[in-house]
Amino acid sequence: MHEHPIANGPRENIAQLSHTLEMALGQNRALLEGMARFSRDESLRLARMQLDHAGAAFAQLHERHDLGGLISAQQDWVKQTMQEYANLGLRYAEMFHGMTQQVQAQVKAAASDLQHQAEGEMENLSQVLQKDVPFAPVVTNGGHVHVPAE
C-alpha cells in the first residue's frame, strides 16, 4: 500500500488548531487587560472627581449659614455625583460595545479560517478516496455528493 498525502494531516491539523487557540487566547488576554486598564483608570478618575466635588461641597457648606443655602449646596453635590455616575455608565457601555464588536470580528475571522481548513481537508480526503477506491462517492466544496461513473 502506498503512503497517503493525508498521513501528515492530523498532525498539521492539531498544530493549526493549537496555533488558532493560542491566537484566540492572546486576543482574549489583550481584551481583558484592556478592560482592567479601563476600569482602573475610570475608577481613579471617578474617585478624584468625587474628592474634588466633596471638597467644593464642603467649602460651600462652610460659606452658607442658612438652611436654604445648605440644602442647595447639598443638592448640587448630589447632582454632580449622579452626573458623574451616569457618564461613567455611558463610558462603560461604549467600552463593552467596542469590545463586543472586536470579539465578533475575531470570531468571524476564526470561523472563516476553520471553514477554509475544513473545506481543504474535505478536498484532500475526497482525492485520496478517489485514488484508493475508484467507485467511492466524492464530496465537493458545496457539500454535494457525486458518485463517479465506472
Residue frames as qw, qx, qy, qz and C-alpha x, y, z in Angstrom:
[[0.000, 0.890, 0.457, 0.000, 0.00, 0.00, 0.00],
 [0.425, 0.424, -0.023, 0.799, 1.30, 3.48, -0.77],
 [0.235, -0.377, -0.463, 0.767, 1.50, 6.44, 1.65],
 [0.096, 0.806, 0.542, 0.215, -1.37, 8.90, 1.50],
 [0.229, 0.467, -0.077, 0.851, -0.88, 12.65, 1.40],
 [0.509, -0.673, -0.135, -0.519, -3.33, 12.87, 4.29],
 [0.796, -0.183, -0.479, 0.322, -0.98, 10.91, 6.59],
 [0.362, 0.014, -0.320, 0.875, 0.53, 14.14, 7.97],
 [0.223, -0.574, -0.378, -0.691, -2.91, 15.79, 8.06],
 [0.609, -0.677, -0.412, -0.015, -3.84, 15.10, 11.68],
 [0.607, -0.335, -0.160, 0.703, -0.54, 16.46, 12.99],
 [0.184, 0.223, 0.214, 0.933, -0.83, 19.53, 10.80],
 [0.358, -0.638, -0.466, -0.498, -4.46, 19.98, 11.84],
 [0.645, -0.613, -0.364, 0.275, -3.55, 19.74, 15.51],
 [0.480, -0.150, -0.014, 0.864, -0.72, 22.24, 15.03],
 [0.020, -0.401, -0.349, -0.847, -3.06, 24.60, 13.18],
 [0.508, -0.679, -0.468, -0.247, -5.76, 24.25, 15.84],
 [0.643, -0.460, -0.271, 0.550, -3.17, 24.83, 18.57],
 [0.309, 0.066, 0.119, 0.941, -1.96, 27.95, 16.78],
 [0.232, -0.554, -0.435, -0.671, -5.55, 29.21, 16.38],
 [0.611, -0.663, -0.430, 0.047, -6.26, 28.61, 20.07],
 [0.565, -0.263, -0.142, 0.769, -3.04, 30.40, 21.05],
 [0.101, 0.280, 0.243, 0.923, -4.06, 33.39, 18.96],
 [0.425, -0.635, -0.470, -0.443, -7.57, 33.39, 20.47],
 [0.659, -0.562, -0.365, 0.342, -6.18, 33.20, 23.99],
 [0.437, -0.073, -0.003, 0.896, -3.76, 36.03, 23.25],
 [0.103, -0.439, -0.344, -0.824, -6.58, 38.18, 21.89],
 [0.568, -0.655, -0.468, -0.172, -8.77, 37.38, 24.91],
 [0.627, -0.390, -0.267, 0.619, -5.92, 38.24, 27.27],
 [0.237, 0.133, 0.127, 0.954, -5.42, 41.56, 25.48],
 [0.322, -0.579, -0.436, -0.610, -9.16, 42.29, 25.77],
 [0.655, -0.616, -0.420, 0.121, -9.18, 41.50, 29.48],
 [0.533, -0.207, -0.128, 0.810, -6.08, 43.63, 30.05],
 [0.033, 0.338, 0.267, 0.902, -7.76, 46.49, 28.21],
 [0.493, -0.646, -0.460, -0.358, -10.90, 46.11, 30.30],
 [0.672, -0.501, -0.339, 0.426, -8.89, 46.05, 33.53],
 [0.387, -0.005, 0.023, 0.922, -6.90, 49.13, 32.46],
 [0.174, -0.493, -0.370, -0.768, -10.11, 50.95, 31.51],
 [0.603, -0.643, -0.461, -0.097, -11.77, 50.03, 34.82],
 [0.623, -0.355, -0.244, 0.653, -8.75, 51.11, 36.84],
 [0.234, 0.142, 0.136, 0.952, -8.42, 54.43, 35.01],
 [0.314, -0.553, -0.419, -0.648, -12.12, 55.20, 35.24],
 [0.647, -0.595, -0.456, 0.137, -12.26, 54.27, 38.93],
 [0.518, -0.247, -0.147, 0.806, -9.31, 56.55, 39.70],
 [0.040, 0.298, 0.274, 0.913, -10.81, 59.34, 37.62],
 [0.466, -0.622, -0.484, -0.403, -14.16, 58.98, 39.38],
 [0.648, -0.513, -0.389, 0.407, -12.53, 58.90, 42.83],
 [0.370, -0.050, -0.013, 0.928, -10.57, 62.09, 42.05],
 [0.165, -0.424, -0.363, -0.813, -13.67, 63.84, 40.80],
 [0.578, -0.621, -0.518, -0.110, -15.64, 62.73, 43.87],
 [0.571, -0.383, -0.281, 0.669, -12.93, 64.15, 46.14],
 [0.164, 0.127, 0.160, 0.965, -12.96, 67.40, 44.19],
 [0.362, -0.528, -0.480, -0.601, -16.77, 67.59, 44.35],
 [0.630, -0.572, -0.489, 0.190, -16.76, 66.78, 48.06],
 [0.457, -0.204, -0.154, 0.852, -14.15, 69.47, 48.72],
 [0.049, -0.267, -0.276, -0.922, -16.17, 72.04, 46.79],
 [0.505, -0.571, -0.548, -0.345, -19.36, 70.98, 48.56],
 [0.604, -0.494, -0.424, 0.459, -17.75, 71.31, 52.00],
 [0.277, -0.024, 0.007, 0.961, -16.43, 74.73, 51.05],
 [0.265, -0.414, -0.406, -0.770, -19.95, 75.78, 50.04],
 [0.598, -0.562, -0.571, -0.021, -21.39, 74.33, 53.24],
 [0.507, -0.344, -0.309, 0.728, -18.96, 76.41, 55.30],
 [0.091, 0.102, 0.168, 0.976, -19.84, 79.56, 53.37],
 [0.420, -0.443, -0.479, -0.631, -23.57, 79.08, 53.70],
 [0.023, -0.090, 0.699, -0.709, -25.19, 79.78, 57.04],
 [0.615, 0.067, 0.183, -0.764, -28.87, 79.49, 56.22],
 [0.660, 0.055, 0.736, -0.139, -30.81, 76.25, 55.75],
 [0.694, 0.673, 0.149, -0.206, -31.73, 77.03, 52.13],
 [0.257, 0.805, -0.528, -0.088, -28.09, 77.55, 51.22],
 [0.377, -0.376, 0.843, -0.082, -27.07, 74.29, 52.88],
 [0.731, 0.313, 0.580, -0.178, -29.79, 72.35, 51.05],
 [0.569, 0.794, -0.105, -0.185, -28.82, 73.98, 47.74],
 [0.034, 0.700, -0.711, -0.046, -25.14, 73.07, 48.23],
 [0.536, -0.126, 0.825, -0.127, -26.09, 69.50, 49.11],
 [0.733, 0.532, 0.365, -0.216, -28.34, 69.19, 46.05],
 [0.403, 0.817, -0.378, -0.166, -25.56, 70.50, 43.79],
 [0.201, -0.518, 0.831, -0.023, -23.17, 67.92, 45.21],
 [0.642, 0.145, 0.733, -0.169, -25.66, 65.07, 44.72],
 [0.648, 0.711, 0.100, -0.256, -26.45, 66.30, 41.18],
 [0.232, 0.759, -0.594, -0.129, -22.76, 66.36, 40.22],
 [0.383, -0.295, 0.871, -0.090, -22.27, 62.89, 41.71],
 [0.705, 0.371, 0.562, -0.222, -25.22, 61.47, 39.78],
 [0.546, 0.788, -0.167, -0.230, -23.99, 63.05, 36.54],
 [0.009, 0.644, -0.762, -0.066, -20.54, 61.51, 37.02],
 [0.517, -0.046, 0.845, -0.127, -22.01, 58.06, 37.65],
 [0.696, 0.594, 0.310, -0.257, -24.23, 58.41, 34.57],
 [0.372, 0.805, -0.425, -0.180, -21.21, 59.44, 32.48],
 [0.245, -0.448, 0.860, -0.019, -19.24, 56.51, 33.86],
 [0.676, 0.235, 0.666, -0.211, -22.08, 54.15, 32.90],
 [0.627, 0.745, 0.007, -0.228, -22.04, 55.55, 29.35],
 [0.142, 0.732, -0.659, -0.100, -18.27, 55.10, 29.08],
 [0.445, -0.191, 0.870, -0.095, -18.58, 51.50, 30.26],
 [0.717, 0.481, 0.440, -0.247, -21.38, 50.89, 27.74],
 [0.475, 0.806, -0.294, -0.196, -19.17, 52.29, 24.96],
 [0.115, -0.572, 0.812, 0.014, -16.27, 50.13, 26.09],
 [0.578, 0.050, 0.800, -0.154, -18.41, 46.97, 26.14],
 [0.679, 0.655, 0.187, -0.275, -19.91, 47.82, 22.76],
 [0.315, 0.778, -0.524, -0.144, -16.45, 48.24, 21.23],
 [0.294, -0.378, 0.874, -0.080, -15.25, 45.05, 22.88],
 [0.705, 0.289, 0.596, -0.254, -18.28, 43.14, 21.57],
 [0.623, 0.742, -0.100, -0.226, -17.61, 44.34, 18.03],
 [0.096, 0.686, -0.720, -0.043, -13.96, 43.32, 18.33],
 [0.481, -0.142, 0.850, -0.164, -14.88, 39.85, 19.63],
 [0.739, 0.496, 0.356, -0.285, -17.44, 39.40, 16.85],
 [0.478, 0.775, -0.374, -0.178, -14.84, 40.27, 14.23],
 [0.111, -0.520, 0.845, -0.054, -12.36, 37.82, 15.77],
 [0.628, 0.095, 0.731, -0.248, -14.97, 35.04, 15.91],
 [0.707, 0.642, 0.094, -0.280, -15.94, 35.64, 12.29],
 [0.304, 0.738, -0.594, -0.100, -12.31, 35.52, 11.20],
 [0.297, -0.333, 0.883, -0.144, -11.64, 32.34, 13.18],
 [0.711, 0.299, 0.562, -0.299, -14.80, 30.67, 11.84],
 [0.618, 0.727, -0.167, -0.248, -13.84, 31.60, 8.29],
 [0.087, 0.631, -0.770, -0.015, -10.33, 30.16, 8.78],
 [0.474, -0.104, 0.845, -0.222, -11.74, 26.94, 10.21],
 [0.739, 0.499, 0.305, -0.335, -14.23, 26.67, 7.36],
 [0.491, 0.737, -0.429, -0.179, -11.47, 27.06, 4.77],
 [0.126, -0.464, 0.871, -0.098, -9.36, 24.45, 6.58],
 [0.628, 0.124, 0.705, -0.304, -12.28, 22.03, 6.71],
 [0.710, 0.632, 0.034, -0.307, -13.02, 22.53, 3.02],
 [0.289, 0.694, -0.654, -0.086, -9.38, 21.90, 2.16],
 [0.314, -0.270, 0.890, -0.192, -9.32, 18.74, 4.25],
 [0.729, 0.340, 0.480, -0.349, -12.53, 17.51, 2.63],
 [0.616, 0.701, -0.268, -0.237, -11.00, 18.03, -0.80],
 [0.056, 0.570, -0.819, 0.047, -7.83, 16.18, 0.25],
 [0.513, -0.046, 0.803, -0.302, -9.88, 13.34, 1.66],
 [0.758, 0.498, 0.241, -0.346, -12.04, 13.07, -1.44],
 [0.465, 0.704, -0.512, -0.158, -8.92, 12.96, -3.64],
 [0.150, -0.395, 0.893, -0.154, -7.41, 10.20, -1.50],
 [0.642, 0.181, 0.653, -0.358, -10.65, 8.26, -1.60],
 [0.684, 0.635, -0.086, -0.350, -10.85, 8.66, -5.37],
 [0.290, 0.625, -0.721, -0.067, -7.37, 7.21, -5.80],
 [0.208, -0.233, 0.916, -0.253, -7.88, 4.27, -3.43],
 [0.372, 0.374, 0.832, -0.174, -11.49, 3.42, -4.20],
 [0.065, 0.031, 0.496, 0.865, -12.49, 4.44, -7.72],
 [0.255, -0.501, -0.695, -0.449, -16.22, 3.94, -7.12],
 [0.288, -0.467, -0.576, 0.606, -16.39, 5.90, -3.84],
 [0.075, 0.906, 0.386, 0.159, -18.62, 8.99, -3.69],
 [0.458, 0.141, -0.095, 0.872, -16.81, 12.32, -3.84],
 [0.155, -0.845, -0.431, 0.274, -17.86, 15.27, -1.69],
 [0.416, 0.529, 0.125, 0.729, -17.28, 18.65, -3.31],
 [0.162, 0.095, -0.312, 0.931, -16.91, 22.11, -1.73],
 [0.448, -0.271, -0.150, -0.839, -20.63, 22.70, -1.86],
 [0.457, -0.153, 0.730, -0.485, -21.23, 19.58, 0.23],
 [0.820, 0.286, -0.096, -0.486, -22.76, 17.73, -2.73],
 [0.637, -0.245, 0.725, 0.092, -22.08, 14.03, -3.13],
 [0.597, 0.583, -0.357, -0.420, -21.01, 12.91, -6.56],
 [0.811, -0.140, 0.564, 0.063, -20.61, 9.27, -7.49],
 [0.117, 0.573, -0.591, -0.555, -18.17, 8.93, -10.40],
 [0.887, 0.305, -0.068, -0.340, -19.16, 6.75, -13.32],
 [0.746, -0.325, 0.551, 0.183, -17.31, 3.48, -13.68]]
